[in-house]
Amino acid sequence: MYFAALLARTQDGWEASDTELDDVETLSDLADLAREAAQDEDTVLVFIEQEGAWFGIVRVEGEDDPRIYVSDGAAAARSSYGEILTDELLGGDKDDPAEDLDALDLDGTEDGEPDGDEDPDRDTDAGSALAGPLGDRHILADLGLTEGELLALDTDALGEIADALGASEVLETVR
């Protein structure tokens, strides 16, 4: 289960709205959704959370490229909306045929047979390389949440972020 909300910064403070992600297939779709909620060129934050497994923040300001932070890349990469964010952060291109070749085991061993250099107890899943935070750790620094504070967030991260931004009441109205 996902929770998604938009926080748009206005002259009067923050305005929150929940959002449906059903029509979002790319980061561009997500950025367009955020831009629609913006007043002028003001900051819009998109919060996405999957049942406490991971959270992501996309920051959109005008026509600038979106800035992205994901709390746990491995967990996010296993979900449809998280995959949109992690692919962008890692420069993935689903239309790249070379990427499909990389996914194949073409090291000369048979399927499922270790090549001798691998520790059988080591997790070689591609997701293990993504474990931990990914993206712009300074995404909220100018809004009052430092890199250290962002990295320390665990449970109810979006609530704590909204609290640091002075937007906890408006976020709670859409939860």
C-alpha positions as CSV (number, residue, x, y, z in Angstrom):
1,M,0.0,0.0,0.0
2,Y,1.3,3.4,-1.0
3,F,0.8,6.8,0.5
4,A,1.5,9.7,-1.8
5,A,1.0,13.4,-1.2
6,L,2.0,16.7,-2.7
7,L,3.2,19.6,-0.5
8,A,3.2,22.9,-2.4
9,R,4.9,25.9,-0.9
10,T,2.9,29.1,-1.2
11,Q,3.1,32.6,0.2
12,D,0.8,31.5,3.0
13,G,2.8,28.4,3.9
14,W,2.4,24.8,2.7
15,E,-0.6,23.3,1.1
16,A,-1.0,19.6,1.0
17,S,-3.0,17.3,-1.3
18,D,-3.2,13.6,-1.6
19,T,-2.5,12.3,-5.0
20,E,-3.2,9.2,-7.1
21,L,-0.3,7.6,-8.7
22,D,-2.3,5.4,-11.1
23,D,-1.4,7.4,-14.2
24,V,2.2,7.9,-13.2
25,E,4.6,5.7,-15.2
26,T,7.7,7.9,-15.4
27,L,9.5,10.6,-13.4
28,S,8.3,13.1,-16.0
29,D,4.7,12.2,-15.2
30,L,5.4,12.7,-11.5
31,A,7.1,16.0,-12.1
32,D,4.2,17.2,-14.3
33,L,1.8,16.3,-11.5
34,A,3.9,18.3,-9.1
35,R,4.1,21.3,-11.4
36,E,0.3,21.3,-11.7
37,A,0.1,21.8,-8.0
38,A,2.6,24.6,-7.9
39,Q,1.8,28.3,-7.7
40,D,4.1,30.1,-10.0
41,E,7.6,28.5,-9.8
42,D,7.3,27.6,-6.1
43,T,8.7,24.4,-4.5
44,V,6.6,21.3,-4.6
45,L,7.5,18.2,-2.7
46,V,6.1,14.8,-3.7
47,F,6.1,12.3,-0.8
48,I,5.8,8.6,-1.6
49,E,5.8,5.9,1.1
50,Q,5.3,2.2,0.9
51,E,4.0,0.9,4.2
52,G,7.1,1.9,6.2
53,A,9.5,-0.1,3.9
54,W,10.8,3.0,2.1
55,F,10.0,6.6,1.4
56,G,10.9,8.9,-1.4
57,I,10.9,12.6,-1.9
58,V,10.8,14.3,-5.3
59,R,11.4,18.1,-5.2
60,V,10.2,20.1,-8.2
61,E,10.9,23.8,-8.7
62,G,9.7,25.3,-11.9
63,E,11.1,23.7,-15.0
64,D,14.3,22.6,-13.2
65,D,15.1,18.9,-13.2
66,P,13.5,17.1,-10.3
67,R,15.7,16.3,-7.3
68,I,15.2,12.9,-5.8
69,Y,15.9,11.1,-2.5
70,V,15.0,7.5,-1.6
71,S,15.5,6.2,1.9
72,D,16.2,2.6,0.8
73,G,17.1,1.9,-2.8
74,A,16.9,-1.8,-2.6
75,A,13.4,-1.8,-1.1
76,A,12.2,0.9,-3.5
77,A,13.6,-0.9,-6.5
78,R,11.2,-3.8,-5.8
79,S,8.1,-1.6,-6.1
80,S,6.6,0.0,-9.1
81,Y,6.8,3.6,-8.0
82,G,10.1,3.2,-6.3
83,E,11.5,1.7,-9.4
84,I,10.7,4.9,-11.3
85,L,12.9,6.8,-8.8
86,T,15.7,4.4,-8.5
87,D,16.0,4.0,-12.2
88,E,16.3,7.7,-12.6
89,L,18.9,7.9,-9.8
90,L,21.0,5.1,-11.3
91,G,20.6,6.2,-14.9
92,G,18.7,3.1,-15.9
93,D,17.1,3.0,-19.4
94,K,14.6,0.2,-19.9
95,D,14.8,0.7,-23.7
96,D,18.5,-0.1,-23.7
97,P,19.1,-3.6,-25.2
98,A,22.6,-3.7,-23.6
99,E,20.9,-3.6,-20.2
100,D,19.0,-6.7,-21.1
101,L,22.2,-8.4,-22.0
102,D,23.8,-7.4,-18.7
103,A,20.9,-9.1,-16.9
104,L,21.8,-12.4,-18.5
105,D,24.4,-14.6,-16.9
106,L,26.9,-14.6,-19.7
107,D,30.0,-15.4,-17.7
108,G,30.5,-18.9,-19.1
109,T,28.9,-20.8,-16.3
110,E,25.7,-22.8,-16.5
111,D,22.6,-21.3,-15.0
112,G,22.7,-21.5,-11.2
113,E,26.3,-22.7,-11.1
114,P,28.7,-20.5,-9.2
115,D,31.8,-19.4,-11.1
116,G,34.1,-20.3,-8.2
117,D,34.9,-16.8,-7.1
118,E,31.6,-16.3,-5.4
119,D,31.0,-16.8,-1.7
120,P,27.8,-18.9,-1.6
121,D,26.7,-17.2,1.6
122,R,27.1,-13.7,0.1
123,D,23.9,-12.0,-1.2
124,T,24.7,-11.3,-4.8
125,D,21.2,-10.0,-5.6
126,A,21.5,-6.7,-7.6
127,G,19.3,-5.1,-5.0
128,S,22.0,-5.5,-2.3
129,A,24.1,-2.9,-4.2
130,L,21.2,-0.5,-3.8
131,A,20.7,-1.0,0.0
132,G,20.5,2.3,1.9
133,P,19.8,5.8,0.9
134,L,20.1,7.0,-2.7
135,G,19.9,10.4,-4.2
136,D,20.2,14.0,-3.1
137,R,20.8,14.0,0.7
138,H,20.6,17.8,0.8
139,I,17.2,17.9,-0.8
140,L,15.6,19.5,2.2
141,A,18.6,21.3,3.8
142,D,17.5,24.8,2.8
143,L,14.0,24.0,4.1
144,G,15.2,23.1,7.6
145,L,16.1,19.4,7.5
146,T,19.8,18.6,7.4
147,E,21.4,15.6,5.7
148,G,22.1,14.0,9.1
149,E,18.5,14.4,10.2
150,L,17.2,13.0,6.9
151,L,19.5,10.0,7.1
152,A,18.4,9.3,10.7
153,L,14.7,9.1,9.9
154,D,13.1,5.7,10.3
155,T,9.5,5.2,11.2
156,D,6.9,8.0,10.4
157,A,9.6,9.7,8.3
158,L,7.1,11.7,6.3
159,G,5.5,13.0,9.5
160,E,8.9,14.1,10.9
161,I,9.8,15.8,7.6
162,A,6.5,17.6,7.5
163,D,7.1,18.7,11.1
164,A,10.6,20.0,10.3
165,L,9.1,22.0,7.4
166,G,6.2,23.4,9.5
167,A,3.7,21.4,7.5
168,S,2.7,18.6,9.8
169,E,-0.9,19.8,10.2
170,V,-1.5,20.1,6.5
171,L,0.0,16.7,5.8
172,E,-2.1,15.1,8.4
173,T,-5.2,16.4,6.7
174,V,-4.5,14.3,3.7
175,R,-3.4,11.1,5.5
